[in-house]
């Protein structure tokens, strides 16, 4: 991955977080964080 692709992806992710925070107060990001933690717990169970 080149630096320009990494910077572009980083800006895209930060832009999505900013739009979510502006439009819904960060509810979508909080939901995804909770589901990510659930996924980590599920993976740890099968380890």
C-alpha positions as CSV (number, residue, x, y, z in Angstrom):
1,X,0.0,0.0,0.0
2,X,1.4,3.3,-1.0
3,X,1.4,6.4,1.2
4,X,-1.2,8.2,-0.9
5,X,-3.6,5.2,-0.7
6,X,-3.1,5.1,3.1
7,X,-3.8,8.8,3.4
8,X,-6.8,8.6,1.2
9,X,-8.3,5.7,3.2
10,X,-7.6,7.5,6.5
11,X,-9.3,10.6,5.3
12,X,-12.2,8.6,4.1
13,X,-12.6,6.9,7.4
14,X,-12.3,10.1,9.4
15,X,-14.8,11.8,7.1
16,X,-17.3,9.0,7.7
17,X,-16.8,9.3,11.4
18,X,-17.2,13.1,11.2
19,X,-20.4,12.8,9.1
20,X,-21.8,10.2,11.5
21,X,-21.0,12.5,14.5
22,X,-22.6,15.5,12.8
23,X,-25.8,13.7,11.5
24,X,-26.6,11.3,14.3
25,X,-24.5,12.2,17.2
26,X,-22.1,9.3,16.8
27,X,-24.8,6.6,17.3
28,X,-23.6,4.6,14.3
29,X,-20.0,4.6,15.4
30,X,-21.0,3.5,18.9
31,X,-23.1,0.7,17.4
32,X,-20.3,-0.5,15.3
33,X,-17.8,-0.4,18.2
34,X,-20.2,-2.6,20.3
35,X,-20.6,-5.1,17.5
36,X,-16.8,-5.2,17.0
37,X,-16.4,-6.0,20.7
38,X,-19.0,-8.7,20.4
39,X,-17.1,-10.1,17.5
40,X,-13.8,-10.1,19.4
41,X,-15.5,-11.9,22.3
42,X,-16.9,-14.5,19.9
43,X,-13.5,-15.1,18.3
44,X,-11.8,-15.4,21.7
45,X,-14.4,-18.0,22.7
46,X,-13.4,-20.2,19.7
47,X,-9.7,-19.9,20.3
